[in-house]
Each structure stands twice: as C-alpha cells, then as structure tokens.
Amino acid sequence: MGDKVKIYNWDGRKYRLLGRVRLRRTKDTYVINLPERFGDRSFTTRYLLCAPERFVRKCRYGNLLFRAGKSETWLPVEERMHAEALFSYR
C-alpha cells in the first residue's frame, strides 16, 4: 500500500505539519514509524495523524501501531488519530 499519513505536532496553540510518512503493513498490522527528524522538530509529545480517506474507508475500526523510536502507541483507524508519544531509544 503506497498511502502516506500526514503527521502534525501540537506546539501549544495549534497543530503544525511535520511531514508525511509512508503507511506500512506488517502481517495484519498497519505501522507508522515516526522519523527521528520529526521527533527532533516536535514541540510536544502530542501528535495528530491524518490518514487518507481511501485507507480509512477500507480499514475503519482496525488497529494501527504508531512508533516513535522505541515508544509504541496503538490507535484505532480513524480520519484524525490523536497520539501521545515521547520519541525515545529505550
């Protein structure tokens, strides 16, 4: 699947776009890996992930794994997914 997810970060007043990340599928799980450069540019640990409409229609109510380094968060598939994750290496 070649879909890309837009990743935003909360700066204290509004969500700012960090960029787009490819949505990967590992067996039956969809995975988003937050690049280290996005973690470096983040203001807070609050992220907003906006998935393409086509992917949401196909996989609604499924699970998605959001990884920020070694930190992992499970999210239900929706158009706008909110995640709290601290980018870490442990």
Salt bridges, closest charged atoms under 4 A:
ASP3 OD1 - ARG54 NH2 2.36
ASP11 OD2 - ARG16 NE 2.44
ASP28 OD1 - ARG25 NH2 3.84
GLU53 OE2 - ARG57 NH1 2.98
GLU72 OE2 - ARG67 NE 3.13
GLU79 OE2 - ARG60 NH2 2.94
GLU84 OE2 - ARG46 NE 3.28
